[in-house]
Amino acid sequence: MEKFDINTLGIVFALVGAVLASLLGGIGSAIGVGMTGQAAAGVVSENPTLFGKVLILQLLPGTQGIYGLLIAFLTLTNIGVLGGSAEITFAKGLLYLAACLPMAIIGLISAKQQAKASVASIALVAKRPDQFGKAMIFPAMVETYAVLALLVSLLAVANIGGIAV
Amino acid sequence: MAVMPMKRIAIYALKNRRKQILELIQRRGVVEIDDRKADETVFARMDTVPAKARFENNAASLQAALEALDKLEPPEKSLLASLNGRDPIPLSKYEETAQQAGELLKTASRINVLWKKCADNRAEILRLQTQIRALEPWMKLDISMRTLGTPTASVFIGSFPTEYTEETLRAMIAEGAPEVDGVTVEVLSAAAQQTCVFLMCHISQGLKLETYLRSIGFTYPAEPSKTPPADRVQKLNGRIEALQAEIDGAEAEIRTFKDQREAILYTIDYFTMRTEKYDVLGRLWQSTHVFIITGYVPAENADALKEELETKLEAYVELSAPDENDDVPVKLKNNAFAAPVEGVLESYSMPGKKEIDPSTIMAIFYYFLFGMMLSDAGYGLLMVLGCGIILWKFKNMEEGLRKTLTMFFYCGISTTFWGILFGSFFGDAVTVIGKTFFNADVGIPALWFVPVEEPMRLLLFSFLVGIIHLFAGLGAQFYQLARQGKWLDAIYDVVFWYMLVGGGIVYLLSMQMFADMVALSFTLPAAVGNAGAIAAGIGAVGIIFTSGRASRNPGKRLLKGLYGLYGVSSYLSDILSYSRLLALGLATGVIASVFNQMGAMPGNNPLGVVIFIFAFVVGHTLNLGINVLGAYVHTNRLQFVEFFGKFYEGGGRKFAPFTTKTKYFKITEEK
């Protein structure tokens, strides 16, 4: 029997990382946008003129899914799944998996938390439409951490290729 | 960048000129009227509440009539109508409207009466239809539903709550009331919930039969008709037709007022304006012959207004500088470059007392940051074209919308600029199209560098932009404090921070370790680094000793100073926050590339071209939408949180002049 080469598992772990990034980020955003959508629909039923404003607030927790997609895509390109040679060592596979985790986990949690802030902001806008500028900032504060996670994942994924392991 | 200087205005005039003066001020729209105290033994206020209520009712009645009219005869409306703004009408038209107002109110109340009639009739029709439906199970009956019997027979017309056939019923009666014989049983209708029956027996046995029937759930109908059900239904249908005919007639009559739609709109505006005027009227102090108006007027309009009031309308106008305690409203005046961001500023807060109008400095950074986050030449050009065409086509647009679109127009220019620097045109569309369909290796070279290839470089640049942005905010704080003559505060709160943060950064840049960490191509000489470190040290010591200067207790002061120094951590997080410039910039480019590649997957064949075009249009529309939203939100955040945090609190009250707040038309002066 041929000896099992552990390095064939590298690509598996790398792909798991990419999938997790888009999967968890997407789940978080789907939950988040769903929550905010319900709140927004309620406001529009009372005051249709606020549609534009609450729509923006509704979409705020949607970015984590996009960031997740971004990391997933970058990983897929770097590990050669989208064309090129898909030869990843076991260690590198694990590195890619680790690199994707910040975006995956923080994406999921921050989207849900941001949605809560967004729902509250939608209620704020419903009562005081003139305070839209401030209402937008509260959910955007939560997003900071998704952006930071994106940054870490991004820099890691982009630079793993150069590491000699 | 300027907050317009305001003047207090007081107008004294004779009462017989009141109408003209108020109308003039309303049309000029430059005076915000406030409530001042006056000598109440001489002056009194007029009770205008009833008059106001009457005007409001009139406007509401016209509005209701308009809605009815619009339901029957929807006005032609294009999708872009909302961009059009209000149509201008000359003043003479306004006066004409005033004369016709009474006539139109009659029309409106006629429309409202007719419309109410329609609504009532519709409700009645609904009620009759319900009755008809209730009669349907009884249709087979050809006598009155109230028939109880003849001199020799007892008749039972009613229903059971379950389904029976004639046979089961007969069997049940035979079994349950054996002494009763010769019962006629006729099932009129049978359904799961209800069986309607006609039963007849000799009068002598009527009582016994009834007792038994009741024991098995027999009930008389709730609303028996006097005539046979079929006749009754026919009659009800006749009534429905009559009601419907009335509705048709009323609607036709409402339709005849179609041509008056425009006039109704004028009149709604007319009453809205009068409501506004009477609101002001109720706040004026008046004596037997004189009245007083007090308020604020922008200094630049003050003299012209004074001149006009004094020469034309024999008023006496007093202008004065507002004093310290006055709650002066804020009006901003900016050039075409900075004015568009006023809306964003306003959504945060108007400048408070002694604060500067940050619009200009904010506008520069706003366009810059927005462009960096979106950073795609294709998207930028789309924004420029879209906003440009709309702005050019709809000259009469409302002010707020015009500002917003102009803002996005400038943001589009900046986006195009950054797109060219980063070599992004609909992502990598040119490369993908060239490779897939023309087998050519083409591409737009980046004028500067490609962010995906050198993310670290863009990250550092983002931090640099952040530091400049924050320092600009600190600079604004310095200017604000210096303008008030608080030079020491300016040094304590601004210069020390410049030294600490700036010096710290210079020192970092001179360290080989930091340069290696972020792959910097240069390090500053050690001497410069040391100078930076010394500056930072002085800054830090200065902050420790001055941050707590509000407290007298030395111990408390030192603790507060140390806490002030701890604020340096907020600078760290502020600067790190600018990493979103990189994250969002990359997001636009990478997602655009994803769509391009998805579109190119079917390859170079006719179907592939169609799929590519489809993916291109849908994908990039989606990406543009999401990323414009993202760039907008995060640019606002950087402005509101990081930038404003350094110098701007807001809290000002927006200038709200007494003017014509009309809904449908803009009244213009004829010259």
Interface residues (C-beta under 8 A of the other chain):
Chain A: I56 L59 L60 G62 T63 I66 Y67 L69 L70 F73 L74 L82 D130 Q131 F132 G133 K134 M136 I137 A140 M141 E143 T144 V147 L148 L150 L151 L154 L155 A158
Chain B: V344 E346 S347 Y348 V452 P455 M456 L459 L576 S577 S579 R580 L582 A583 L584 L586 A587 V590 I591 S593 V594 Q597 I626 L629 G630 Y632 V633 H634 N636 R637 F640 V641
